[in-house]
Amino acid sequence: MLDGSDWEVEAGSRVWFSSGRIGAPQPLLNSATNTPINATLASSLTFSGLSAISGEAFARADQSSGLFVKGYLGAGGIRGGKLNDEDFPAAGAYSNTLSSASGNIAYGTFDLGYSFLRAPGAKLGAFAGYNHYEEGANAYGCVQLAGAVTCNPATPFPASFLGIAQAGHYDSLRIGLSSQLMLTDRLKLTADAAYLPWVNFKGQDDHNARELLLPETSSSGDGVMLEAILGYNITEAWNVGAGGRYWAWNTRNGGTTFNFLGFSSPIVEPARYTSERYGMFVQSSYRWGDTTPVATGFAEAPAPKNWTGFYVGGHLGGGWSDDRWSDPFGSAPSGLGATDIAGFGDTTRATGPLGGAQVGFDWQTGHAVFGLQADASATNLRGDNTCFSGLGGVDCQRVINALATITGRVGYAWGRSLAYVKGGGAWTDATYSLNGNTNALALGAESTGIVSSGWTAGGGIEYALTDCWSTLLEYDYIGVSRTTVAFPMVATLSARNIAVQQEINTVKLGVNYRFGSVPVVVAKY
């Protein structure tokens, strides 16, 4: 071990190529009581396509008892993106202005955990930790895309004009699972899934053209952080790899303070904030400690059980959903001397964590494994966006409360590993909400809950840690056909058969306990 101790340490660096979105705020509401229940929709600022390159250093230390600590620090630049600034209304109509964007990101994470399941070449543990994430985005220029006079195409703001500067940071608690698996004597799979049960946001939005400073706060939110890495041992200590990562923060409510320069009475308005970042990275690391060849420990490991048998287990993960709302409304006069242009928005991007349980049965013949599985997840995938801009703009929100699937699966087993694909039926429990109250409209507000059916397809890898325990990493796609959503209290929409088509992506890290199997011979590498 390292210098005669019982610690093993791995450290390295990586380069992350990512993209992201910022909703700050998404949306902003006007309410004299500072509660969003009867508030009016005022505006929404959505930064999207925020491509970035960042560098980071990371390390992990494992003690022979199972205790481990890990973390990373990183920073980089946002090289490009855009800002859509929507107002309901502005200068006589629904307004949607477009600006170019650039900025920066910085982040750090620290976790303390314990590997409660360990086998030669593999471990699964639980951890608790802390994450700090900072992002800044500057928006330059301004061109009107809709019908308002603001930033009219005939007189746009110069492309070099810094109209809006957005800076903010999230502080989050992390609770999660971490696994490390040797799929062969050189190929290593590492995965982390973290639920963020507490998220605190603080930011600052500077509207330079209006001489307006907007401090932003929220202490009510949650999120998810997912990561998977496939590494290759070039030597016993040196590893190179590539991986993917998904992060999302989503606040339920918060506030924006309006501080006009020279104005002595700031106004606080309710607002929600979101941020999302995802991408691929490459890395290299070096390990100190037990330099016994991994191949020897892996090849001489006790043979795993046969995959045949019943199993139960649990999972933790997260997901994202893109939903398309049907829009029967065309462009029309706003009643304020301009035209509300149709065709903007009509999609919602919902993000968030999930966790649940699964039960199933597998039957193995040779290397082939056939199975049937049912699983259910409590979720909190939430998202808002503009819909029905031809009416002047409405806020559409969807919250996915739960997911369930029944699937068949087919896999190929080797060594301790099982790679599989799966498919079957899916069900979603979702809440759809509309806010049609703006400074120009009084359509009403309403929420409707619906259970919808669809289909799912996915795949993953499961690894036998002991004769009974295994861990899994899985991706699933869920498609739900057009679901008609009734809003009887919003008369303008209730007669138009509004429908929503859902596409949901989920990633899970889990553990299974299997009953009644027998050992099989493991081929040596």
N, C-alpha and C positions, 0 to 999 in steps of 0.2 A: 504494500500500500504506500501512499504518499508519505515519504520520509519516515517510514515505520509506523505511521498512524493508520487509522481505519477509515480514512476519507478518500474519496475519489473526486477529482475536479475536472470539469471540461469548460473551456473558454474559447471564444472565437469572435468573428465579426461577420456581418452580412450587409448586403445592399438590397433595399426594398423598393420595388417599382409599384406604385399604388395609384389609385384614383379615389375620389371621394365626393361627398355632398355635405353641405352645411345648410340647415334651416335656422336662420337667426334674424327675426323670429319666423316661425312657420306654424300658425299665423300669429299676427298681432291683432288684439281685440280692443274695442273701446267699451268701457263699462264704468259707470259712476260708482258702483259698489265694489269694483276690482275683483269680481267673480265672473267666470266665463259663461255662466248658465244662461243669462239673458243678454249677453254682450253682443255687440255688432262687429262684423268682420271689417277690419280696417286695411290691413296690408299683409304682404308676405314677401320675404326675401329668401330666395333659394339660390345658393351657389352650387354648381354642378360641373361634372367633368374636370375636377380639380386634380390633374395628374401631377404626381410628385416623385422625386427620387430622394431617398434618405439612407444614411449609413448608421450602423449601430454596433455596439459591442454587447456581448451576452456571456453569461457564465452560469454554471450549475455545479453544486457540490453535494454529493451523497455520502452519508455516513452509513457504516455497516449495519446499524440498528434499523435503518429505514428512513431516518430523518433526512430531509433535503431542503436546500435553499436554492433559489434561482432568480434570475432577473435580467433586465437589459435596459440600455439607455440609447436613444437615437435622436437624430435631428436631420432635417432636410428642407428642400425648397419646393414650393408649388410652382410648376413651370407654366401652367396654363389652365384655363377654365373660363366660366362665364357666370354672370349674375343676372337672374330675372327678378326685377323689382316690380311687384304687383300692388296696385291700389284699387280700392273699391268704394267710390270711384276716385278719379283725379282729373281735373280740368275737363269735366263734362262727360266722362265715360269710364268704363273699365280700362285700366292702364296696365301695360306690361312693357317695361323698358329693359333693354339688353345692354350689358357692359362686359368687357373683358376682365379677367381676374388673374391674379398671381398672389403668391404669399409664401408661407412657411409652416412647418410642423415641427414639434418636439415632443418627446414622450419618454416615460420611464415606468418600469414595473418591478416590484419586489414581491416574492412569494415565499412562504414557509410551509412545508408539507411533510407528509409521512407516507411512505410506500407500504400499504397494508397487504399487498399481494406481490410476491417476488418469486421468480423462477430463473434458472440459468438463461441469461440473455434477455430477460424481460422483467418489467416492473409496472405496477399500477398504483397510483397514490392519489390522495386528496390534499388540497392545499387551500390556504387563505392568504390574501395579499392585498396590495394597494397599487393603483395605477394613476398616473398623472399624464394628461394629454393636453397639449396646447396647439392651437391653430390660429393663423392669421390670414386674412384674404383681403386684398385691396382691389376695388373695382374701378376701372378706368373707362371714360367715355360714356355715352348714353344715347341710345337710339330707340324711338318708340316703335313697338311692334303692333300695338292695338290701336284703339280709336281716340285716345286722349291727346291733348295738345302737348303735354309735357314731353320734352326731348323729341319734338316733331322731326321727322326725317329731313325736312327742309332746313332746320336749324339745330342739328345735333350738337351735343357737347363734344369738344375736341377729344380725340382718342387718348391724349396724354393727360386729360383732366382726372384727378383722383376724386371721384364723387363720393364714394363710400369706403370706409376702412372698418373692417370687422376683425376683432380679436377676442378670443375667449379661451377658457380652459375648463376641463372636466377633472374632478377628483372622484375616484371610485374605489369602493371596496370590491374585492374579487373572492369568489368561492368557486372551486372547480375541481376537475379531475385532470391528471397528467399520466400519460403512458409512454413507455419506451420499449420497443420490440425489435429483436433481431429476426428478420424474416429469413435470412440466410446467414452464412458465416460472415458476410461483409455488408449486407443490405439492412439498414436500420430505419424503422418508422417511429417517429416521435409525434405525439398529438397532445394538445391542451384544449380544454373547453372550460371557460370561466363565465359564471353568472355574476352580474354586477347588481347586487340587491340595493345598493345606495349610490346615487350619483348626485354630485353637487356641481352646478355650473355657475361661472361668473364670466361676464364679457363686457365689451364696450363697442358700441356701434357709433361711428362718427359720420354724420351726414354733412359733408363739408359745404355743399351748395346751399344748405339751409342754416348753416351755423348752429347745428343741433347735435348735442352730445347725449347718447342713450346708454347709460349703464344697464346691464342685463343680469338677472339672477334667477336661479331655480335650485331648490334643494329637494325636489320631488321627481324622481326618475329612476330608470333602471337601464340595463344594457347587457351586451354579450361580447365576448372576445374569444375567437376561435383561431386555432393554428395547427397545421400539420406539416411535417418535414420528412422527406425521404432522403436519407444520407447513405454514403458509400464509404467504407473504411479502406482508404488507400494503403495505410499501414495499420499496425495494431493501435496506434494513438492518433493518427491524422485522419480526419473525416471531412468530406465535402458533400454538399447537399443542396437541394432546392425545395422550396415550400410555398404554401399559400396561407393567407391570413385574412380574417374578416373581423372588423370591429364596428359596433354600433352603440350609440348613446341616444336615449329618447326620454325627454322630460314630460311629465303629465301636465304641469302648470308652472308658472313663474311670473316674472314681472319685468317690464321695461319702463325706465324712468326717463321722461322727456325733460331735458335740461336745455332750453333755448338760451343762447348767450344773452345776458342782460335781463333774463326773466327770473324773478325771485321766488316763484312758486312752482316747483317741479310737479309733474303729474305722473302717477304710476298707473300703467295699464297692464292687463293680463296678457301673457304670451307663452308660447311653447317653443322649445328649442330641440333641435336634433342634429346629429352628426354621424357620418358613416365613412369608413375607409376600408379598402380592400385591395389586394394585389398579390403579386408573386415576388419571391426573393431568392437569392443565392447566398450561400454561406460557406465558411470553412472554419473548422474548430480543431483543437488539440486537447488530448486527454492525458492527465497525470493520475497515477494511482496504480491500480491493478492492471499491469500490462500483459497478463496471461492472454494468449491469442483467443479471441472471441470464438473462433471456429472450434477449438478444443472443447470449451465449455458448452457450446451449442450442440456439437455432435454427440457428446456423451451425456446429454440431459436425459432424464427419465422419459420414456415414451409417453406421449399424451394419450388421453382416453379416446376412444372412438367417438365421433360426433353424434352417433345415434342416441336419442333420448329426449326426454322432456326438459325444458329449461324455463327459468323465470329470471328477470333482471330489471335493471333500471338504466336510464340514460340522462345525459345533460347536454344541451347544445343551444343552437339558435337558428334563426332563419331570416329570410327576406322575401317579400311578396310584391309583385307588380300587378295591379288590378286596373282594368279598363272599364270605365263607366260609359254607357251609351248616352249620347247627347243629341236629342231631337230638336234642339233650338238653334236656329240660324242667327245671323247678324241682324240687329234691329236698332232703331233709334233709342237712345238712352233716356229721352225725356228731359235731358239737361243740355240739349243743343248739340249733341255729338252722337256717334254710333258705337254701340257695344259690339265688338268684333267677335264672332264665334270661332271655335276651334282651338282655344288655349286650354291647357290642363287636361281634365277628363281622365287622368291616371293618378293612382295613389301608390306610393312606395312605403310599405309597412316593414318595420324591422323590429327585432327583439329576441328575447331568450325563450327557451322551452325546456321542459323537464318532464319525465314520466317513466312509464314501465312497459315491459314487453313480456310476452309468454309465447312459447312455441314448442314445436317438435321437429326433430331432424332424423333422417334415416340415411345411413351411409352404406354404399356398396363400392368397394375398391376406393378409388380417389373421388368418386362422385358423391355428392351430398344433396338430398332433396328435403325440403322442409315447408312448414306452414307456420306463420307467425301473426299474432295480433298485438298491436301496441296502441297506447294512448298517451297524449302529452298535454299538459297544461301549458299554455303559451301566453305571451303578451306582445304580439307583433302589432305595432301601431303605426299609422301614417296618415297625413293630411295632404290635400292639394286642392287647387282650384278646379271647379267643374262649372260647366254651363256659362261660359264667358259671354255668350250671346244674350243672356239675361242680365249681364252686369257682373257676374261672378258669384259663385256659391262655394263655401268650404265643404268638401266631401272628406269624410274620415271613415276608415275601416280599422277595426280592432279584431284580430283573430284570438279568440279566447281558448280554444282547444282544437286538437287534431286527433284523428283516430284512423288506423288503417288495418286491413286484413289482407295479407299477401302470401303468395307462394314464393319460395326461393330455391335456386339451384346453385350449387357451389362446387369448387374443386379444392380438395384437401391435400396438403403436403406438409411434412414435418409437424410442427405445432400450429400451422396456419390454415385458414379456410377463407378463400376468396369467393364471393357470391354476388349474384344479381337477384333482384326481387321485383315483383309487380303484383298489382291487385286493386282493390277498391279503397277509397278514402272518403272521409267525412270531415267537415269543418264546422265549427260553431263560431260565428262571427257577428259583431255588432256594427251596423252601418249608421252613420250619423250625417246629418246635413245642418248647416247653419246658413240660412238664406236671408239673414238680417244684415244689411250693410248701411252705409250712410245714404244710399239711394233706394234701397229695397227694404221691404218688410214682408218677406215670403214666409217667415216662421222657421222654427228649428225642431228637429225630431230625430230620435234614434230607434232603430228596428233591429231585433236579433233574429237570425236565421241559421238553421242547420242545413248545409248543402252537401250533396254527394258528388264524387268525382272519381278519379283514378290516380294511381301512383306508380312510379318506376324508380328504381335506384340500385345501389350496390354498395359493397363495403368489404372489409376484411375483419375476420375474427381470429383471435389468437388464444390458445390454451395455456393458461398460466399454471394450472394444476390439473389434477384429474377431474375436478368439479368446476373450477372457476375459469372464466375466460373474459377477455376484454374485446371491444369492437369499436371500429370507426366506420361511419356510414353516411352516405349522401342520398337524399331522396328528393324527387320532384313530384309535386302534387298539382294536378290540373283539375279545375272545377269549371264546368261549362257555364254559360250565361245564366245568372240567377236574378230573377225579377225581384226587386226590392220595393216594397210599398211604403210610402210616406203619406198616410191619410191626412195628417195635420198640415201638410204643406200642399195646399190646393193646386198650385201651379204645376207641381211635379206629379201629383198622385194619379192623374189621368194619362200620363205619358209613358207608362210601363218602363220605367228606368231599370236597366239590367246591368249587372257587374260580372265581368269574366275574371277569374282569379288564376294566378300562377304563383306557386309557393315553392321555395327551395329551402331545405333544411339540412343541417349537418349535426350529427350526434356522436358523442363519445360515451360508451356505456360498459356495463359489466353484466355477465350472465352466470347463473349457477345451474349446473346441469345434473340431472338425476339418472342413475341406472345405466352407465355406459361401461365399456370394457376397454383396456389398453390396446393400442395397435403399435406395430413396429415403425420406428421412425428411421428413414433413410439418412445415413451420415453424409455430410458434405465434405 
